[in-house]
């Protein structure tokens, strides 16, 4: 078992993006660059719901664009282009997400990185397909994206919940030897979908899901009465409790579980399993200390990966604070789009979409993956020169290997983590 120590540093956060018009439009708060030729990319996130985390995802995309632009930008048909990001807030609303797509179309944008939530992504994706817009989400994990008839226009740098749910159930059944599970999930597309995947996999393995209970995602949970949900959850004395929530909600949920009398009546307290996107620091700082040793989580980012370590250092150096979960995925999305455009010698989504498999390490139609040269983060000049000479690259991202499959989903290394002595540890890995 390898141990990774996460140092918690409190800093004053310098805001690089300011919010105008009730958080609907993001603009840089210093001298905004004026580009002679630019490739516009809309960066969409549900800022009004998870402001700090989503802004970090925006910063991840911003860091990638700055690295590309300071390296000279893209060179397509002997024309130099910079990457220009246009920030939009989809506000956790499918209807608002559709409005955002319309706004971007009016601004001549045909590439979108985002949105954040599964509850917004499907409607946005359908609108993008209708308008020949390429969309690459950094954190919308719903399996429904995989099933869309999308003409290769819909991609994501985060894995599907089908991957997360299957591995979560498998690990708990095989490695933790749990047989009775309870599920507490957010009442939205993300929570409902992931809870069903975990439930089906766990029962197919031979386990028993004794209860599956939802909580509302549109109320103030700090004042919400959880008595019914937690009593139902603990009624059959489960071996493990799966919680499916946002990181900002997990401390409240653990407090509610711990403060329920049924929890303390058990001879052995159940494991708590948390979904991808939950920050271990949130549990360590704001959760229940007595529950940390029995908490296990899943992640698509290997924090021992050298590219992630460098990304984190560069992010802190640029913005003054550490990145949150999924910001590395938005960073990778910008790079993958840039490399695909460079390889295709085109800024048209209908052309460069056919090169995303090639630059991600899958191989695609242009050659074997064994012919590709690995390009790490912040090496745009190197990768660009190889592509301009007709060579092949395999971009290894801040989130780790991407390796898109034919459905536009990545094939990453999945990490199972725990907390020992108030420190994050990586327990095992699944490919």
C-alpha positions as CSV (number, residue, x, y, z in Angstrom):
1,X,0.0,0.0,0.0
2,X,1.4,3.4,-1.0
3,X,0.7,6.4,1.1
4,X,0.1,9.8,-0.2
5,X,0.1,12.7,2.2
6,X,-2.2,15.6,1.4
7,X,-1.2,18.9,3.1
8,X,-4.1,21.2,3.9
9,X,-3.0,24.8,3.3
10,X,-5.3,27.7,4.0
11,X,-4.6,30.6,1.6
12,X,-6.3,33.7,0.4
13,X,-7.7,32.9,-3.1
14,X,-7.1,35.5,-5.7
15,X,-10.1,35.5,-8.0
16,X,-9.0,35.4,-11.7
17,X,-12.5,35.3,-13.0
18,X,-15.3,37.7,-12.1
19,X,-19.0,37.0,-12.4
20,X,-21.3,39.5,-14.1
21,X,-25.1,39.5,-14.6
22,X,-25.9,37.1,-11.7
23,X,-23.1,34.6,-12.5
24,X,-24.2,34.1,-16.1
25,X,-21.2,35.4,-17.9
26,X,-17.5,35.0,-16.9
27,X,-14.8,37.4,-18.0
28,X,-11.2,37.8,-17.1
29,X,-10.7,40.6,-14.5
30,X,-7.4,41.8,-16.0
31,X,-6.3,42.9,-19.4
32,X,-8.2,40.5,-21.7
33,X,-6.0,39.4,-24.6
34,X,-7.0,40.5,-28.0
35,X,-6.2,37.8,-30.6
36,X,-5.6,38.4,-34.3
37,X,-6.8,34.9,-35.0
38,X,-8.4,32.8,-32.3
39,X,-10.2,29.5,-31.9
40,X,-13.2,30.1,-29.6
41,X,-14.1,27.4,-27.1
42,X,-17.0,27.8,-24.7
43,X,-16.2,26.6,-21.2
44,X,-19.5,25.8,-19.5
45,X,-20.0,25.0,-15.8
46,X,-22.7,25.0,-13.1
47,X,-21.2,27.8,-11.1
48,X,-24.2,28.9,-9.2
49,X,-24.5,25.4,-7.6
50,X,-20.9,24.6,-6.9
51,X,-19.0,27.8,-7.2
52,X,-15.6,27.1,-5.8
53,X,-15.2,23.7,-7.4
54,X,-16.5,24.8,-10.8
55,X,-14.3,27.9,-10.9
56,X,-11.4,25.5,-10.3
57,X,-12.5,23.5,-13.3
58,X,-12.6,26.8,-15.3
59,X,-9.1,27.6,-14.0
60,X,-7.9,24.1,-15.2
61,X,-9.1,25.0,-18.8
62,X,-7.5,28.4,-18.5
63,X,-4.2,27.0,-17.5
64,X,-4.1,24.7,-20.5
65,X,-5.1,27.6,-22.9
66,X,-2.4,29.8,-21.4
67,X,0.3,27.1,-21.8
68,X,-0.7,26.5,-25.5
69,X,-0.9,30.3,-26.3
70,X,2.5,31.1,-24.7
71,X,4.0,28.2,-26.7
72,X,3.0,30.1,-29.9
73,X,-0.5,28.7,-30.3
74,X,-1.7,26.4,-33.1
75,X,-0.3,26.5,-36.6
76,X,-3.0,25.4,-39.1
77,X,-2.4,25.8,-42.8
78,X,0.4,28.3,-42.1
79,X,-1.9,30.4,-40.0
80,X,-1.2,31.0,-36.3
81,X,-4.2,30.7,-33.9
82,X,-4.6,31.3,-30.2
83,X,-7.1,29.5,-27.9
84,X,-9.8,31.9,-26.7
85,X,-12.1,30.7,-23.8
86,X,-15.6,32.0,-23.3
87,X,-17.0,31.2,-19.9
88,X,-20.7,30.4,-19.3
89,X,-22.8,29.4,-16.3
90,X,-25.3,26.7,-16.9
91,X,-26.6,27.1,-13.3
92,X,-27.4,23.4,-12.8
93,X,-30.4,23.7,-15.1
94,X,-31.0,21.8,-18.3
95,X,-33.1,24.7,-19.7
96,X,-30.3,27.2,-18.8
97,X,-27.8,24.9,-20.5
98,X,-29.8,25.1,-23.7
99,X,-29.8,28.9,-23.5
100,X,-26.1,28.8,-23.1
101,X,-25.7,26.7,-26.2
102,X,-27.8,29.3,-28.1
103,X,-25.6,32.1,-26.7
104,X,-22.5,30.4,-27.9
105,X,-23.9,29.8,-31.3
106,X,-24.6,33.5,-31.6
107,X,-20.9,34.1,-30.7
108,X,-19.7,31.7,-33.5
109,X,-18.6,29.0,-31.0
110,X,-18.8,25.4,-32.2
111,X,-16.7,23.8,-29.5
112,X,-17.8,23.4,-25.9
113,X,-15.9,22.1,-22.9
114,X,-18.5,21.2,-20.2
115,X,-21.0,21.2,-18.5
116,X,-20.4,20.0,-15.0
117,X,-23.6,18.1,-14.1
118,X,-25.2,15.1,-15.7
119,X,-28.6,16.7,-15.1
120,X,-27.6,19.4,-17.7
121,X,-25.4,17.4,-20.0
122,X,-27.9,15.3,-22.0
123,X,-30.0,18.2,-23.1
124,X,-27.0,20.2,-24.0
125,X,-25.5,17.3,-25.9
126,X,-28.6,16.8,-28.0
127,X,-28.6,20.5,-28.8
128,X,-24.9,20.3,-29.8
129,X,-25.5,17.3,-32.1
130,X,-28.3,19.2,-33.9
131,X,-26.0,22.1,-34.5
132,X,-22.8,20.2,-35.3
133,X,-21.1,21.5,-32.1
134,X,-18.4,19.3,-30.5
135,X,-19.0,19.0,-26.7
136,X,-16.4,17.5,-24.3
137,X,-17.5,17.3,-20.7
138,X,-15.0,17.2,-17.9
139,X,-17.3,15.8,-15.1
140,X,-20.7,14.7,-16.4
141,X,-20.6,11.0,-15.7
142,X,-24.1,9.9,-16.7
143,X,-24.0,6.7,-18.9
144,X,-26.7,8.2,-21.1
145,X,-24.0,10.3,-22.9
146,X,-22.4,7.0,-24.1
147,X,-25.7,5.9,-25.7
148,X,-26.4,9.0,-27.8
149,X,-26.4,8.9,-31.6
150,X,-23.9,11.7,-31.7
151,X,-21.9,11.4,-34.9
152,X,-18.7,11.5,-32.8
153,X,-19.5,15.0,-31.5
154,X,-19.9,14.1,-27.8
155,X,-16.9,13.2,-25.7
156,X,-15.8,13.4,-22.1
157,X,-12.5,13.2,-20.2
158,X,-14.1,11.8,-17.1
159,X,-15.2,8.1,-17.0
160,X,-18.8,7.0,-17.1
161,X,-20.7,6.2,-13.9
162,X,-21.1,2.7,-15.4
163,X,-17.3,2.3,-14.8
164,X,-17.4,3.9,-11.3
165,X,-20.5,2.0,-10.2
166,X,-19.3,-1.4,-11.4
167,X,-15.9,-1.0,-9.8
168,X,-17.3,0.4,-6.5
169,X,-19.6,-2.6,-6.1
170,X,-17.0,-5.1,-7.1
171,X,-14.4,-3.7,-4.6
172,X,-16.8,-3.7,-1.7
173,X,-18.0,-7.2,-2.4
174,X,-14.6,-8.8,-3.1
175,X,-12.1,-6.8,-1.1
176,X,-14.2,-5.6,1.9
177,X,-16.3,-8.8,2.0
178,X,-19.5,-6.8,2.5
179,X,-22.8,-8.6,1.8
180,X,-25.5,-6.1,3.0
181,X,-25.5,-2.7,1.5
182,X,-27.6,0.5,1.8
183,X,-27.5,3.4,-0.7
184,X,-28.2,7.1,0.1
185,X,-28.3,9.0,-3.1
186,X,-29.0,12.5,-4.5
187,X,-32.4,12.8,-6.2
188,X,-31.2,13.8,-9.6
189,X,-30.0,12.2,-12.9
190,X,-26.5,11.6,-11.5
191,X,-27.7,10.1,-8.2
192,X,-30.5,7.9,-9.6
193,X,-28.3,6.5,-12.4
194,X,-25.3,5.7,-10.2
195,X,-27.4,4.2,-7.5
196,X,-29.0,1.8,-10.0
197,X,-25.7,0.7,-11.4
198,X,-24.3,0.0,-7.9
199,X,-27.5,-1.8,-6.9
200,X,-27.6,-4.0,-10.0
201,X,-23.9,-5.0,-9.8
202,X,-23.9,-5.6,-6.0
203,X,-26.9,-7.9,-6.2
204,X,-25.6,-9.7,-9.3
205,X,-22.5,-10.5,-7.3
206,X,-24.6,-12.1,-4.7
207,X,-25.0,-9.2,-2.2
208,X,-28.2,-7.7,-0.8
209,X,-29.2,-4.1,-1.1
210,X,-31.4,-3.7,2.0
211,X,-32.5,-0.1,1.3
212,X,-32.0,2.6,-1.4
213,X,-33.1,6.1,-0.2
214,X,-32.9,9.5,-1.9
215,X,-32.5,12.9,-0.5
216,X,-33.5,16.2,-2.3
217,X,-30.8,18.0,-4.2
218,X,-32.6,21.3,-4.4
219,X,-32.9,22.3,-0.7
220,X,-30.6,23.6,2.1
221,X,-29.4,20.3,3.6
222,X,-28.0,22.1,6.7
223,X,-31.6,22.6,7.8
224,X,-33.2,19.5,6.3
225,X,-34.6,16.8,8.6
226,X,-32.9,13.5,7.6
227,X,-34.7,11.3,10.2
228,X,-36.7,9.3,7.8
229,X,-33.9,8.8,5.3
230,X,-31.3,7.7,7.8
231,X,-33.6,5.5,9.8
232,X,-34.6,3.7,6.6
233,X,-31.0,3.5,5.6
234,X,-29.8,1.9,8.8
235,X,-32.9,-0.2,9.6
236,X,-31.4,-3.5,8.4
237,X,-27.9,-3.0,9.8
238,X,-25.9,-2.9,6.5
239,X,-22.3,-3.8,6.2
240,X,-21.6,-0.8,3.9
241,X,-23.4,2.5,3.1
242,X,-22.9,3.9,-0.4
243,X,-23.4,7.7,-0.4
244,X,-23.9,9.5,-3.8
245,X,-23.6,13.2,-3.4
246,X,-21.6,16.3,-4.2
247,X,-18.5,17.0,-2.2
248,X,-20.1,20.0,-0.5
249,X,-22.8,17.7,0.9
250,X,-20.8,14.8,2.2
251,X,-19.9,16.3,5.6
252,X,-23.6,16.9,6.3
253,X,-24.4,13.4,5.4
254,X,-21.8,11.8,7.5
255,X,-22.8,13.9,10.5
256,X,-26.5,12.8,10.0
257,X,-25.5,9.2,9.8
258,X,-23.1,9.3,12.8
259,X,-25.7,11.2,15.0
260,X,-28.4,8.6,14.4
261,X,-28.9,6.3,17.4
262,X,-29.2,3.2,15.2
263,X,-25.7,3.7,14.0
264,X,-24.3,3.5,17.5
265,X,-26.4,0.4,18.3
266,X,-24.5,-1.7,15.8
267,X,-21.8,-4.1,17.1
268,X,-19.7,-3.1,14.1
269,X,-20.2,0.2,12.3
270,X,-20.6,-0.1,8.5
271,X,-18.1,1.1,5.9
272,X,-18.9,4.3,4.2
273,X,-18.3,4.3,0.4
274,X,-18.2,7.7,-1.4
275,X,-18.4,8.5,-5.1
276,X,-15.9,10.1,-7.4
277,X,-15.7,13.8,-7.0
278,X,-15.7,13.7,-3.2
279,X,-12.7,15.6,-1.8
280,X,-11.0,13.6,0.9
281,X,-10.0,17.0,2.5
282,X,-13.7,17.8,2.9
283,X,-14.1,14.7,5.0
284,X,-10.9,15.2,6.9
285,X,-11.7,18.8,7.8
286,X,-15.5,18.8,8.1
287,X,-16.5,15.2,8.5
288,X,-16.8,13.0,11.5
289,X,-13.3,11.9,12.7
290,X,-14.6,8.6,14.1
291,X,-15.8,7.6,10.6
292,X,-12.7,8.4,8.7
293,X,-11.0,5.0,9.1
294,X,-14.1,3.2,7.7
295,X,-14.5,5.6,4.7
296,X,-13.5,4.4,1.3
297,X,-13.8,6.3,-2.0
298,X,-13.2,6.0,-5.8
299,X,-11.5,8.4,-8.1
300,X,-10.4,8.6,-11.7
301,X,-7.3,10.6,-10.9
302,X,-4.1,8.9,-9.7
303,X,-2.4,11.6,-7.5
304,X,0.9,9.7,-7.6
305,X,1.0,10.2,-11.4
306,X,3.9,12.5,-12.3
307,X,1.7,14.5,-14.7
308,X,-0.9,15.2,-12.0
309,X,1.8,16.2,-9.6
310,X,3.3,18.7,-12.1
311,X,-0.2,19.9,-13.0
312,X,-0.9,20.6,-9.4
313,X,2.4,22.5,-8.9
314,X,1.7,24.6,-12.0
315,X,-1.9,25.3,-11.0
316,X,-0.8,26.5,-7.5
317,X,2.0,28.6,-9.0
318,X,-0.4,30.2,-11.4
319,X,-3.5,30.7,-9.2
320,X,-2.2,30.5,-5.6
321,X,-4.3,27.6,-4.4
322,X,-4.7,23.9,-5.0
323,X,-7.0,22.5,-7.7
324,X,-10.2,20.7,-6.9
325,X,-11.4,17.4,-8.4
326,X,-12.2,17.4,-12.1
327,X,-10.1,20.6,-12.9
328,X,-7.5,18.2,-14.3
329,X,-10.1,16.8,-16.6
330,X,-11.0,20.3,-18.0
331,X,-7.3,20.9,-18.5
332,X,-7.0,17.7,-20.5
333,X,-10.0,18.5,-22.6
334,X,-8.4,21.7,-23.9
335,X,-5.2,19.9,-24.8
336,X,-6.9,17.0,-26.5
337,X,-9.0,19.4,-28.7
338,X,-5.9,21.4,-29.5
339,X,-3.9,18.4,-30.5
340,X,-6.7,17.0,-32.6
341,X,-7.1,20.3,-34.5
342,X,-3.4,20.4,-35.0
343,X,-3.3,16.9,-36.4
344,X,-6.3,17.5,-38.6
345,X,-5.0,20.9,-39.8
346,X,-8.5,22.1,-39.2
347,X,-10.6,24.0,-36.6
348,X,-13.8,22.4,-37.9
349,X,-15.4,20.0,-35.3
350,X,-16.7,17.7,-38.1
351,X,-13.1,17.2,-39.3
352,X,-10.9,17.2,-36.1
353,X,-13.4,15.0,-34.2
354,X,-12.0,12.1,-36.3
355,X,-8.5,12.7,-34.8
356,X,-9.3,12.6,-31.1
357,X,-8.8,8.9,-30.9
358,X,-5.4,9.3,-32.4
359,X,-4.0,11.9,-30.1
360,X,-5.5,10.3,-26.9
361,X,-3.4,7.1,-27.3
362,X,-6.0,4.8,-28.8
363,X,-4.4,4.7,-32.3
364,X,-7.4,5.3,-34.5
365,X,-7.2,5.1,-38.3
366,X,-3.9,6.9,-38.7
367,X,-1.6,4.3,-37.3
368,X,-0.9,1.9,-34.5
369,X,-0.7,3.1,-30.9
370,X,2.8,1.6,-30.7
371,X,4.0,4.2,-33.2
372,X,2.9,7.1,-31.0
373,X,5.3,9.2,-28.9
374,X,4.1,10.0,-25.4
375,X,3.5,13.7,-24.8
376,X,3.1,14.8,-21.2
377,X,1.4,17.9,-19.9
378,X,2.8,21.4,-20.7
379,X,4.7,20.0,-23.7
380,X,2.6,21.6,-26.5
381,X,5.6,22.7,-28.6
382,X,7.0,19.1,-28.6
383,X,3.7,17.5,-29.5
384,X,2.9,20.2,-32.1
385,X,6.3,19.7,-33.9
386,X,5.8,15.9,-34.0
387,X,2.3,16.4,-35.6
388,X,3.5,19.0,-38.1
389,X,6.1,16.5,-39.3
390,X,3.5,13.8,-39.7
391,X,4.3,11.9,-36.6
392,X,1.9,10.4,-34.0
393,X,1.4,11.3,-30.4
394,X,-0.2,9.9,-27.3
395,X,-1.2,12.6,-24.9
396,X,-0.8,11.5,-21.3
397,X,-2.9,14.0,-19.3
398,X,-3.0,15.5,-15.9
399,X,-5.8,13.0,-15.0
400,X,-3.7,10.2,-16.3
401,X,-4.0,8.2,-19.5
402,X,-7.1,9.1,-21.5
403,X,-7.3,6.5,-24.3
404,X,-10.8,7.3,-25.7
405,X,-12.9,4.4,-26.8
406,X,-15.2,4.4,-29.8
407,X,-18.0,6.0,-27.8
408,X,-15.9,9.0,-26.7
409,X,-15.4,7.7,-23.1
410,X,-11.9,7.5,-21.6
411,X,-10.4,4.3,-20.4
412,X,-8.5,5.4,-17.3
413,X,-6.9,3.8,-14.3
414,X,-9.4,3.9,-11.4
415,X,-8.2,4.5,-7.8
416,X,-9.7,3.2,-4.6
417,X,-8.7,5.3,-1.7
418,X,-9.1,5.5,2.0
419,X,-8.1,7.7,5.0
420,X,-5.5,6.5,7.6
421,X,-4.3,8.7,10.4
422,X,-6.1,11.7,8.8
423,X,-4.1,11.2,5.6
424,X,-5.3,10.2,2.1
425,X,-4.0,6.8,0.9
426,X,-4.4,5.0,-2.4
427,X,-5.4,1.5,-1.6
428,X,-5.6,-0.2,-5.0
429,X,-6.1,0.4,-8.7
430,X,-8.4,-0.9,-11.5
431,X,-7.7,-0.5,-15.2
